[in-house]
């Protein structure tokens, strides 16, 4: 804890002796934080859009698959009906 107290005293001394330098340091840290948050937000948005696009593609593929199965089933049923009619 002693080192923490010394660090706090040094920080206060720097603030008192060079207030503009301290303000500049704070602004640099805030700017860096804002840039970091902006970049992370952009990456998250990009990822969300990519996932949404992939989800839509999967839905489209599944829809096509189900439609083709339905068509095949309908075709086979119609073939069975025509074969029954021929046999009778």
C-alpha positions as CSV (number, residue, x, y, z in Angstrom):
1,X,0.0,0.0,0.0
2,X,3.0,2.3,0.6
3,X,3.8,2.3,-3.2
4,X,0.2,3.3,-3.9
5,X,0.4,6.3,-1.6
6,X,3.6,7.4,-3.2
7,X,2.1,7.0,-6.6
8,X,-0.9,9.1,-5.6
9,X,1.4,11.8,-4.2
10,X,3.4,11.9,-7.4
11,X,0.3,12.1,-9.5
12,X,-1.0,15.1,-7.5
13,X,2.3,16.8,-7.7
14,X,2.3,16.4,-11.5
15,X,-1.2,17.7,-11.7
16,X,-0.4,20.8,-9.6
17,X,2.9,21.6,-11.4
18,X,1.7,20.8,-15.0
19,X,-2.1,21.1,-15.2
20,X,-2.2,21.5,-19.0
21,X,0.0,18.4,-19.5
22,X,-2.3,16.4,-17.3
23,X,-5.3,17.6,-19.3
24,X,-3.6,16.6,-22.5
25,X,-2.9,13.1,-21.1
26,X,-6.5,12.8,-20.1
27,X,-7.7,13.9,-23.5
28,X,-5.3,11.4,-25.2
29,X,-6.6,8.6,-23.1
30,X,-10.2,9.6,-23.8
31,X,-9.5,9.8,-27.5
32,X,-7.8,6.4,-27.5
33,X,-10.8,4.9,-25.7
34,X,-13.3,6.5,-28.1
35,X,-11.4,5.2,-31.1
36,X,-11.2,1.7,-29.5
37,X,-14.9,1.7,-28.8
38,X,-15.7,2.9,-32.3
39,X,-13.6,0.2,-33.9
40,X,-15.1,-2.5,-31.7
41,X,-18.6,-1.3,-32.5
42,X,-17.9,-1.3,-36.2
43,X,-16.5,-4.9,-36.0
44,X,-19.5,-6.1,-34.0
45,X,-21.9,-4.5,-36.6
46,X,-20.0,-6.1,-39.4
47,X,-20.1,-9.5,-37.7
48,X,-23.9,-9.1,-37.0
49,X,-24.5,-8.3,-40.7
50,X,-22.4,-11.3,-41.8
51,X,-24.3,-13.6,-39.5
52,X,-27.6,-12.2,-40.8
53,X,-26.5,-12.7,-44.4
54,X,-25.5,-16.3,-43.6
55,X,-28.8,-17.0,-41.8
56,X,-30.7,-15.7,-44.9
57,X,-28.7,-17.9,-47.2
58,X,-29.3,-21.0,-45.0
59,X,-33.0,-20.3,-45.0
60,X,-33.0,-19.9,-48.8
61,X,-31.2,-23.2,-49.2
62,X,-33.6,-25.0,-46.8
63,X,-36.6,-23.5,-48.6
64,X,-35.3,-24.8,-52.0
65,X,-34.6,-28.2,-50.5
66,X,-38.1,-28.5,-49.0
67,X,-39.6,-27.3,-52.2
68,X,-37.7,-29.9,-54.3
69,X,-38.7,-32.6,-51.9
70,X,-42.3,-31.5,-52.0
71,X,-42.2,-31.5,-55.8
72,X,-40.6,-35.0,-55.9
73,X,-43.2,-36.3,-53.5
74,X,-46.0,-34.8,-55.6
75,X,-44.5,-36.3,-58.7
76,X,-44.2,-39.7,-57.2
77,X,-47.8,-39.6,-55.9
78,X,-49.0,-38.6,-59.4
79,X,-47.0,-41.5,-60.9
80,X,-48.6,-43.9,-58.4
81,X,-52.1,-42.6,-59.2
82,X,-51.5,-43.0,-63.0
83,X,-50.1,-46.6,-62.4
84,X,-53.2,-47.4,-60.3
85,X,-55.4,-46.1,-63.1
86,X,-53.5,-48.3,-65.6
87,X,-53.9,-51.4,-63.5
88,X,-57.6,-51.0,-63.1
